[in-house]
Amino acid sequence: MVKKFTLMFLLGIFGLFSTNLFAQEDATIDPADIKFWIGNGENEVVFIANWAEPDTALAWGYRFMSEDVTIKTIMDDIAAADYRFSYEATEAGWLVDMHYNDGILDLSLVQQMWVSFLIDGQSCWDTFDVAVVVPGQYVKMGDTECGTLVDPVNYIYVWEKEVAPVYALGEEAMIDPSEIVYWIGEGENEVVFSVNFAEPEDVCFAWGYRFAGESVTIKDMMTAIAAVDLRFAYNDEPSPWGGMSLTDLTFNYNEVHYELVGYNAMYNLNGVAPWLTFDEQTVVNGDFVKWGDYTIATEIAQWTYVWETPVQPVTEYFSVEEVDASYMTVYPNPATEILYVNAENVNLVQIYDMTGRNIFTTTLSVIDLRDMEAGIYFVTVRSENAAKTTKVVVK
C-alpha cells in the first residue's frame, strides 16, 4: 500500500513538473517584423538561430517557389546571401557549429554538435539536410546551453529569448580603381579613398592613392591627399578614448562647398567599420576606404552603416591659384643640405614623405635638410592667395 501510494505520489509530482516544463513557450517572431528576406517566390518561412554566449536569437526570412524546402537549403542560401552567417556540418547531416559575426557580435555554439532544432516549436528528429518545411512555418536552430528542457524523455528544448530580426545588408557603393581619374602619390600599391557628404547634397567622391611600402595609415593617406589637392581638407582632435577623432571633412568642388553635418562621421574599410581610430588603422594594396555622414547612411546592424550613393571620381586638381603660383619655386632640385623657397608672402611650407606623412612644417624660406634621409618628398608652399606642390629629390 505504501509502495503504491509512493508511486502515485511520484507520478503526480512528475506530472506537475512535466506540465510546468511544457508551459514554457518557444519565442518566435511575426513575419511582418522580418527585415531581411532571402530568396524569391510566394512561399515564406522564418529561420531563427539562438546562441548562448551571449544569449542571442536572430531571424531571417526565406522565400521559395516549391511546395517545401529542406532546412539545409535555407541555411545554405542564407549563408550565400549574408556573409555574417555560416555553419559547419558533417557529411551525415549533423550540425557541428553555427556562426554569426557582424563586427560586434561574434557568435558560435558553446558546445560543438550540441544543437537542436524545432519546426513550429516542435522538435524534429530528422537531420537538417533531410527535414523539410512548408510555407508559413518557422525553424529554430538553438544552442542547448541556453535552451529550456521541456521534455527530458524526448530531449525537447525551447528557447525563450526574444527574437530580433537581422538587418538587411546594404550594399556599400564602391568604384573600380580603373575608373579613378586623380591618383596621388607614387608606388606600386593602390588604395581608393572616398567621402560621402550630406550637405548640400548626398554625393560621394573618390580619389586614388599610391604608395610604396607594405601599408600606410588612413590619416597619413588623407594628409597626403590634402597636401596635393587643396580642394580637400579635414580637421581632427585627440579622442577621449585614445587616438584621433575626425571633427570635419570639407571639399570645394565645381564651386560647391561640401561638408559634414556636425560630428556625424565614421569610416568603413572595405565596407566594414573598423574599431581603430583613423590615425591607427592601416591600409594595404587593394583596400577601399570611405568616410561618410551618418545622416545619409543605411544601418545594416547595430553600429554598422553603409553608404549606397554611387561613387564618382574627382577630376585632377588644376586651380587658378596653381597657375598664378607658377612664380613659386623651390631649389636646388635635387637638393643635398639646403632647400630654398622663392615666393612672396610665404605663410607656410610643408614637406611630406612618399606615404603622405607630414614630416616638416615651417614659415622660413631656407630649409635645413641635413637631418633628412635621402629620398623623394613633396614640398607644398602656401601664401595667402596661392599654393603649389613640388616633388623634390633629396640626396
Secondary structure, DSSP 8 states (H G I E B T S, - for coil): -HHHHHHHHHHHHHHHHHHHHHT-------GGG---EEE-SSEEEEEEEEEETTEEEEEEEEEESSS-EEHHHHHHHHHHH-TTEEEEE-TTS-EEEEEEESSS-EE--SSTT-EEEEETTEE--S-TTT-EE-TT-EEEEEEGGG-EEEETTTTEEE--S-EEE-----------GGG---EES-SSEEEEEEEEE-BSS-EEEEEEEEESSS-EEHHHHHHHHHHH-TTEEEEEEE-TTSSEEEEEEEEEETTEEEE-STT-EEEEETTB--SS-TTT-EE-TT-EEEEEEGGG-EEEETTEEE--S-EEE------HHHHHGGG-EEE-SSBSSEEEEE-SSEEEEEEE-TT--EEEEES-SEEE-TTS-SEEEEEEEEESS-EEEEEEEE-
